[in-house]
Amino acid sequence: MKVEGNRDGLLYIGLNQDHSCFACGDEVGVRIFNCDPVKQLQCQNFNHGIGHVEMLFRCCYLALVGGGNDPTWDTTKVVVWEDQIQRPVCEIDMSRPVLSVKLKRDRIVVVTLEEIYVYTLDHNPVLLLCYSTSVNPAGLAELCTTTSLLVFPGVDTGQVSLVNIAEDSQTQMRIIPAHTGPLAILSLNMQGPCLQPHQIKEH
């Protein structure tokens, strides 16, 4: 979740897949915390901003995107960082700013304003799939790590697209007309069969 207007320099906060940890990106780097009890587990200082952090459960891989006033990397780049060796293990360069990233043990999902990209997660990522979305400034997407179900905004406002990325097929996509207005939140349970979308409320 992007954090706007925070005086302490916090840019992003998000949970890992089993909600046992949460990660924070700020104007100087990354901090990882245990949820229960709350305690800091890791601090990676880049002296530059990190605008998105995606964990892969509790393993040593982090997907990072630059952000803030002085980004660590260009906001069009995804860097997969391995904490044990303290360096990137792979990078993906996009043509547009990256709004969010989702990880599975063999896949990395990159979200831009109007497209979703699915790559292999290895030292030389290969693009497997690409999907169009409606305008998605929040970078909404959810990936179930147990079933390979990927959900994201559909091409039309209020729609939700569902696809099993393990099948590598565009023809298996299912469209749900969830709301009449733009989506604000998408969430999946850990097993994947329960989806909860919420729309932006007009005032």
C-alpha positions as CSV (number, residue, x, y, z in Angstrom):
1,M,0.0,0.0,0.0
2,K,1.4,3.4,-1.0
3,V,1.7,5.9,1.8
4,E,1.0,9.5,0.8
5,G,2.2,12.7,2.7
6,N,4.0,10.9,5.5
7,R,6.4,13.3,7.4
8,D,8.7,10.4,8.5
9,G,9.5,9.4,4.9
10,L,7.4,6.2,4.8
11,L,6.5,5.4,1.2
12,Y,5.1,1.9,1.3
13,I,3.8,-0.7,3.8
14,G,2.6,-4.2,2.9
15,L,2.2,-7.7,4.4
16,N,3.8,-10.9,3.1
17,Q,1.7,-13.7,1.7
18,D,0.9,-15.4,5.0
19,H,0.6,-12.1,7.0
20,S,3.4,-13.1,9.4
21,C,5.6,-10.1,8.4
22,F,5.3,-6.7,6.9
23,A,7.7,-4.6,4.9
24,C,8.2,-0.9,4.8
25,G,9.8,1.2,2.1
26,D,11.0,4.7,2.9
27,E,13.2,7.5,1.7
28,V,16.4,5.6,2.8
29,G,15.6,1.9,2.2
30,V,13.7,-1.1,3.5
31,R,12.7,-2.4,6.9
32,I,11.1,-5.8,7.6
33,F,9.1,-6.5,10.7
34,N,7.6,-9.6,12.4
35,C,3.9,-9.2,13.0
36,D,3.3,-11.1,16.3
37,P,5.2,-10.0,18.3
38,V,6.0,-6.8,16.4
39,K,9.8,-6.5,16.1
40,Q,12.2,-5.4,13.4
41,L,13.9,-8.3,11.6
42,Q,15.9,-6.6,9.0
43,C,17.0,-3.1,7.8
44,Q,18.5,-2.5,4.4
45,N,19.8,1.0,4.0
46,F,20.3,2.2,0.4
47,N,20.4,6.0,1.3
48,H,17.8,6.4,-1.4
49,G,14.0,5.8,-1.6
50,I,12.1,2.5,-2.0
51,G,8.5,3.0,-3.2
52,H,7.4,-0.7,-3.3
53,V,8.6,-3.8,-1.4
54,E,7.2,-7.3,-2.1
55,M,8.2,-10.2,0.1
56,L,8.2,-13.9,-0.8
57,F,6.9,-15.4,2.4
58,R,9.8,-15.2,4.8
59,C,12.6,-16.1,2.4
60,C,15.5,-13.8,1.4
61,Y,14.1,-12.5,-1.8
62,L,12.5,-9.0,-2.0
63,A,11.1,-7.3,-5.1
64,L,12.0,-3.6,-4.9
65,V,11.0,-0.6,-6.9
66,G,12.5,2.8,-6.4
67,G,10.4,5.7,-5.1
68,G,10.3,9.0,-3.2
69,N,12.2,12.1,-3.7
70,D,15.5,10.3,-4.5
71,P,14.7,6.8,-5.8
72,T,17.2,4.0,-5.4
73,W,16.5,2.9,-8.9
74,D,14.4,4.3,-11.7
75,T,10.7,3.7,-11.1
76,T,10.4,1.7,-14.3
77,K,12.8,-0.9,-12.9
78,V,12.0,-4.0,-10.7
79,V,15.0,-5.3,-8.8
80,V,14.8,-8.7,-7.1
81,W,17.2,-8.4,-4.1
82,E,18.7,-11.3,-2.2
83,D,19.3,-10.4,1.4
84,Q,21.8,-13.2,2.1
85,I,24.3,-12.0,-0.5
86,Q,23.3,-8.3,-0.3
87,R,22.9,-7.7,-4.0
88,P,20.4,-7.9,-6.9
89,V,19.9,-11.3,-8.5
90,C,17.8,-10.1,-11.4
91,E,16.2,-7.0,-12.8
92,I,13.3,-6.2,-15.1
93,D,13.2,-2.9,-17.1
94,M,9.7,-1.7,-18.0
95,S,8.7,1.2,-20.4
96,R,6.3,2.7,-17.9
97,P,6.5,3.3,-14.1
98,V,6.0,0.1,-12.0
99,L,3.0,0.5,-9.6
100,S,3.2,-2.8,-7.8
101,V,4.8,-6.3,-7.9
102,K,3.6,-9.7,-6.8
103,L,5.8,-12.8,-6.2
104,K,5.3,-16.5,-6.4
105,R,8.1,-19.0,-6.1
106,D,8.4,-19.3,-9.9
107,R,6.6,-16.1,-11.2
108,I,6.9,-12.4,-10.8
109,V,3.9,-10.2,-11.7
110,V,4.6,-6.5,-12.6
111,V,1.8,-4.0,-12.6
112,T,1.8,-0.7,-14.6
113,L,-0.9,1.8,-15.2
114,E,-2.9,-0.2,-17.8
115,E,-1.1,-3.5,-18.1
116,I,-0.1,-6.6,-16.1
117,Y,3.1,-8.6,-17.0
118,V,3.9,-12.1,-15.9
119,Y,7.6,-13.2,-15.9
120,T,9.5,-16.2,-14.8
121,L,11.3,-15.7,-11.5
122,D,14.9,-16.6,-12.1
123,H,18.2,-14.9,-12.9
124,N,17.0,-14.1,-16.5
125,P,13.3,-13.4,-16.3
126,V,11.3,-14.3,-19.4
127,L,8.0,-12.6,-20.2
128,L,5.3,-15.2,-20.4
129,L,2.0,-13.3,-20.4
130,C,0.6,-9.7,-20.7
131,Y,-2.9,-8.5,-19.9
132,S,-4.6,-5.2,-20.5
133,T,-6.5,-3.5,-17.6
134,S,-8.6,-0.4,-17.1
135,V,-6.6,2.6,-15.7
136,N,-5.2,1.2,-12.5
137,P,-3.3,4.0,-10.6
138,A,-3.3,2.0,-7.4
139,G,-1.5,-1.0,-9.1
140,L,-4.2,-3.4,-7.9
141,A,-3.5,-7.1,-8.4
142,E,-3.5,-10.2,-6.2
143,L,-1.7,-13.5,-6.8
144,C,-2.6,-16.7,-5.0
145,T,0.6,-18.6,-4.3
146,T,-1.1,-22.0,-3.8
147,T,-3.3,-22.0,-7.0
148,S,-1.5,-19.5,-9.4
149,L,-4.7,-17.5,-9.6
150,L,-4.1,-13.9,-10.6
151,V,-6.8,-11.3,-10.2
152,F,-6.7,-7.7,-11.5
153,P,-9.0,-5.0,-12.8
154,G,-10.6,-5.8,-16.1
155,V,-10.5,-3.7,-19.2
156,D,-13.9,-2.1,-18.4
157,T,-14.4,-0.1,-15.2
158,G,-15.6,-2.2,-12.2
159,Q,-14.7,-5.5,-13.8
160,V,-12.3,-8.1,-12.2
161,S,-10.3,-10.4,-14.4
162,L,-9.3,-13.9,-13.1
163,V,-6.7,-16.1,-14.8
164,N,-4.6,-19.1,-13.8
165,I,-1.1,-18.1,-14.8
166,A,0.2,-21.6,-14.6
167,E,-1.8,-22.5,-17.7
168,D,-0.1,-19.8,-19.7
169,S,-3.3,-19.1,-21.7
170,Q,-5.3,-16.0,-22.5
171,T,-8.4,-18.2,-23.3
172,Q,-8.9,-19.2,-19.7
173,M,-9.6,-15.7,-18.4
174,R,-12.8,-15.2,-16.5
175,I,-14.4,-11.7,-16.2
176,I,-16.6,-10.7,-13.2
177,P,-18.7,-7.5,-13.4
178,A,-18.0,-6.7,-9.7
179,H,-18.9,-3.0,-9.4
180,T,-20.2,-0.1,-11.4
181,G,-17.3,2.2,-10.4
182,P,-13.5,2.0,-10.3
183,L,-12.1,-0.6,-8.0
184,A,-10.3,0.5,-4.8
185,I,-9.2,-2.8,-3.3
186,L,-8.8,-6.4,-4.4
187,S,-8.1,-9.2,-1.9
188,L,-7.8,-13.0,-2.0
189,N,-7.7,-15.4,0.8
190,M,-4.6,-17.6,1.0
191,Q,-6.2,-20.6,-0.7
192,G,-7.5,-18.5,-3.5
193,P,-11.3,-19.3,-3.9
194,C,-12.5,-16.2,-2.0
195,L,-12.2,-12.9,-3.7
196,Q,-13.3,-9.6,-2.2
197,P,-13.3,-6.4,-4.4
198,H,-14.3,-3.0,-3.2
199,Q,-15.1,0.1,-5.3
200,I,-14.1,3.7,-4.8
201,K,-17.0,5.6,-3.1
202,E,-18.1,8.9,-4.5
203,H,-18.7,11.7,-2.1
